[in-house]
Amino acid sequence: MKKRLIAMLIVPLTVSLTALAQKVDKVTAQQFVDLQQGERVYAGFRRAHAKGICVTGEFVSNGRLAAFSRATIFKPGATPFTGRFSIAGNNPTAPDLKAPVRSLALSFVSSASQQWRLAMNTPPVTAVSDPQSFYQQLQALKAGPEAITAFFRAHPESADFLAWKARYQPTASFATEQYHSINAFYLVDESGQRRAVRWSFEPRANKPVTQAQHKDALHDELQQRLAQQTVVFDWVFTFAGAGDDENNPAKQWPDNRQRVVVGELEISAWQPQSSGHCHVINFDPLVLPDGIEPTRDPILRARSAAYAESYRRRAWERLTAGGEGAKND
C-alpha cells in the first residue's frame, strides 16, 4: 500500500492551467507553487500560508438560506467543522503581525460524498482577474516595490483591490478580522435554479484580548481568547445583482446588494497545526457539496490546481521523511 501511495505522489502534477480555465496562457500549477515557495523549501509545510493554527467548532444555521440552496448545511441546525487560521507567506516561523494577509479555511463533512472546503482571505477581491496576470503580480512582489508599482500601473483592473488595501488596517487578532470568499459561487435550489453569491465571515469580537507584539502574537492571542470564550463570526452571503460579473474576482459588487446572515460560526477549540486535524486537509475551494457550484472564474480554477500541487509536495516530503515530516504542515 505504501509503495502504491509513493508511486501516486511522485507522479508530477502536469495539468496546465490552460486546461482548467480560459486565458491562462502557459502558466502551470508547478510554476505557481515554485514561485510561492521561493528558493528555500520548508519541507512538509504548505507553500503558501505555511504558518497556521488548527481550530474546531460548529456552524449553527438559522435556515434562511435553505430556500436558495439544497446543501444540507443550510438547514436549521449545527454542523461541525475543522478549520485553520493562517498568515500569508511560505515561512512557518514568520512573525505573525508582519503578514499582509490573514486567512481562514474550513472543512465541513456531511457524509463520505458530501464535503465542503472553504479557503478565505482578508481581501474581498483579487488584484487581477486571470491567472497569467496573477502570476505576474507574484513575480512583481518578489522583485520589489518599484516592480509592483509598475505592475499595478499597468493593470487598471486592480482599482478595487487597491482601494481596499489603502483603507485596510490589520488587527492584532485572528478573531477580529473579516474573511471573504474572494471568488463567487452559485447556490442551487431544489428546482435547479442558480444564484451567484459571495460570502464573508464577519467577527462579533471587535478588539484583541492582548496587545502582544512578539513573533507568535496572533496565535497566542487566539489561544488566550479561546480559554475565556467562544469565537463567533456571522456568516453573511451577498447575492449578485444585475450587471455583476460573477466570473471576475477583481471587481467589488456594490454595497446595496442583497445580504443574508445565514447563521453563526462558533470556534470553541484550537490545536497546534503539527498535531491538529487540519494538517492533513487540502482546503481546495472546488471541493463543494450538492447545492453549491463553481462559477467560470479562472482564478478559482488556478487556486484549486495550485493547492493540489502544494499538497502533493508536502505529502511526499512527509512520507519520505520516515514519519518526521508528518510533524509539520
Solvent accessible surface area in square Angstrom, and as a share of the most:
residue,aa,sasa,rsa
1,M,189,0.84
2,K,119,0.50
3,K,174,0.74
4,R,164,0.60
5,L,75,0.37
6,I,51,0.26
7,A,51,0.39
8,M,121,0.54
9,L,22,0.11
10,I,92,0.47
11,V,92,0.53
12,P,81,0.51
13,L,43,0.21
14,T,100,0.58
15,V,64,0.37
16,S,30,0.20
17,L,1,0.01
18,T,66,0.38
19,A,82,0.63
20,L,70,0.35
21,A,16,0.13
22,Q,149,0.66
23,K,173,0.73
24,V,2,0.01
25,D,83,0.43
26,K,166,0.70
27,V,7,0.04
28,T,32,0.19
29,A,0,0.00
30,Q,41,0.18
31,Q,75,0.33
32,F,5,0.02
33,V,0,0.00
34,D,69,0.36
35,L,34,0.17
36,Q,48,0.21
37,Q,25,0.11
38,G,27,0.26
39,E,185,0.83
40,R,162,0.59
41,V,67,0.38
42,Y,40,0.15
43,A,59,0.46
44,G,0,0.00
45,F,31,0.13
46,R,25,0.09
47,R,10,0.03
48,A,32,0.25
49,H,41,0.18
50,A,0,0.00
51,K,14,0.06
52,G,6,0.06
53,I,2,0.01
54,C,0,0.00
55,V,0,0.00
56,T,30,0.18
57,G,15,0.14
58,E,66,0.30
59,F,0,0.00
60,V,53,0.30
61,S,7,0.05
62,N,63,0.32
63,G,17,0.17
64,R,147,0.54
65,L,0,0.00
66,A,38,0.29
67,A,80,0.62
68,F,46,0.19
69,S,3,0.02
70,R,72,0.26
71,A,2,0.02
72,T,78,0.45
73,I,9,0.05
74,F,1,0.00
75,K,112,0.48
76,P,104,0.65
77,G,39,0.37
78,A,59,0.46
79,T,21,0.12
80,P,92,0.58
81,F,9,0.04
82,T,27,0.15
83,G,0,0.00
84,R,8,0.03
85,F,0,0.00
86,S,4,0.03
87,I,1,0.01
88,A,25,0.19
89,G,40,0.38
90,N,39,0.20
91,N,46,0.24
92,P,17,0.11
93,T,79,0.46
94,A,20,0.15
95,P,57,0.36
96,D,0,0.00
97,L,50,0.25
98,K,166,0.70
99,A,8,0.06
100,P,93,0.59
101,V,32,0.19
102,R,1,0.01
103,S,10,0.07
104,L,0,0.00
105,A,12,0.09
106,L,0,0.00
107,S,6,0.04
108,F,3,0.01
109,V,85,0.49
110,S,62,0.40
111,S,50,0.33
112,A,103,0.80
113,S,95,0.61
114,Q,57,0.25
115,Q,52,0.23
116,W,4,0.01
117,R,52,0.19
118,L,2,0.01
119,A,13,0.10
120,M,2,0.01
121,N,28,0.14
122,T,3,0.01
123,P,10,0.06
124,P,13,0.08
125,V,2,0.01
126,T,24,0.14
127,A,3,0.02
128,V,0,0.00
129,S,33,0.21
130,D,31,0.16
131,P,0,0.00
132,Q,41,0.18
133,S,11,0.07
134,F,56,0.23
135,Y,32,0.12
136,Q,69,0.31
137,Q,17,0.08
138,L,28,0.14
139,Q,82,0.36
140,A,10,0.08
141,L,99,0.49
142,K,117,0.49
143,A,76,0.59
144,G,21,0.20
145,P,110,0.69
146,E,152,0.68
147,A,34,0.26
148,I,25,0.13
149,T,71,0.41
150,A,47,0.37
151,F,17,0.07
152,F,34,0.14
153,R,177,0.65
154,A,74,0.57
155,H,29,0.13
156,P,111,0.70
157,E,63,0.28
158,S,0,0.00
159,A,62,0.48
160,D,38,0.20
161,F,27,0.11
162,L,63,0.32
163,A,50,0.39
164,W,27,0.10
165,K,113,0.48
166,A,88,0.68
167,R,157,0.57
168,Y,42,0.16
169,Q,141,0.63
170,P,66,0.41
171,T,45,0.26
172,A,19,0.15
173,S,0,0.00
174,F,0,0.00
175,A,0,0.00
176,T,16,0.09
177,E,5,0.02
178,Q,69,0.30
179,Y,0,0.00
180,H,26,0.12
181,S,3,0.02
182,I,10,0.05
183,N,0,0.00
184,A,1,0.01
185,F,6,0.02
186,Y,14,0.06
187,L,0,0.00
188,V,4,0.02
189,D,14,0.07
190,E,138,0.62
191,S,98,0.63
192,G,39,0.37
193,Q,92,0.41
194,R,122,0.44
195,R,65,0.24
196,A,14,0.11
197,V,0,0.00
198,R,20,0.07
199,W,10,0.03
200,S,9,0.06
201,F,0,0.00
202,E,36,0.16
203,P,38,0.24
204,R,128,0.47
205,A,30,0.23
206,N,135,0.69
207,K,145,0.61
208,P,26,0.16
209,V,55,0.32
210,T,31,0.18
211,Q,127,0.56
212,A,31,0.24
213,Q,136,0.61
214,H,90,0.40
215,K,98,0.41
216,D,45,0.23
217,A,3,0.02
218,L,0,0.00
219,H,17,0.07
220,D,46,0.24
221,E,1,0.01
222,L,0,0.00
223,Q,51,0.23
224,Q,83,0.37
225,R,9,0.03
226,L,21,0.10
227,A,91,0.70
228,Q,126,0.56
229,Q,87,0.39
230,T,64,0.37
231,V,4,0.03
232,V,30,0.17
233,F,0,0.00
234,D,30,0.15
235,W,0,0.00
236,V,1,0.01
237,F,0,0.00
238,T,28,0.16
239,F,15,0.06
240,A,32,0.25
241,G,24,0.24
242,A,105,0.81
243,G,85,0.81
244,D,25,0.13
245,D,68,0.35
246,E,36,0.16
247,N,30,0.15
248,N,40,0.20
249,P,1,0.01
250,A,2,0.02
251,K,112,0.47
252,Q,70,0.31
253,W,10,0.04
254,P,61,0.38
255,D,142,0.73
256,N,124,0.63
257,R,51,0.19
258,Q,100,0.44
259,R,127,0.46
260,V,20,0.12
261,V,54,0.31
262,V,1,0.00
263,G,5,0.05
264,E,51,0.23
265,L,0,0.00
266,E,45,0.20
267,I,0,0.00
268,S,68,0.44
269,A,39,0.30
270,W,87,0.31
271,Q,42,0.19
272,P,66,0.41
273,Q,22,0.10
274,S,52,0.33
275,S,85,0.55
276,G,2,0.02
277,H,129,0.57
278,C,0,0.00
279,H,33,0.15
280,V,76,0.44
281,I,22,0.11
282,N,27,0.14
283,F,11,0.04
284,D,19,0.10
285,P,4,0.03
286,L,54,0.27
287,V,44,0.25
288,L,38,0.19
289,P,17,0.11
290,D,70,0.36
291,G,2,0.02
292,I,6,0.03
293,E,60,0.27
294,P,43,0.27
295,T,1,0.00
296,R,170,0.62
297,D,0,0.00
298,P,23,0.14
299,I,5,0.03
300,L,0,0.00
301,R,54,0.20
302,A,6,0.05
303,R,26,0.09
304,S,14,0.09
305,A,9,0.07
306,A,11,0.09
307,Y,61,0.23
308,A,35,0.27
309,E,0,0.00
310,S,14,0.09
311,Y,68,0.26
312,R,53,0.20
313,R,31,0.11
314,R,3,0.01
315,A,12,0.10
316,W,78,0.27
317,E,34,0.15
318,R,26,0.09
319,L,40,0.20
320,T,73,0.42
321,A,44,0.34
322,G,68,0.66
323,G,41,0.39
324,E,106,0.48
325,G,8,0.08
326,A,47,0.36
327,K,120,0.51
328,N,50,0.26
329,D,0,0.00
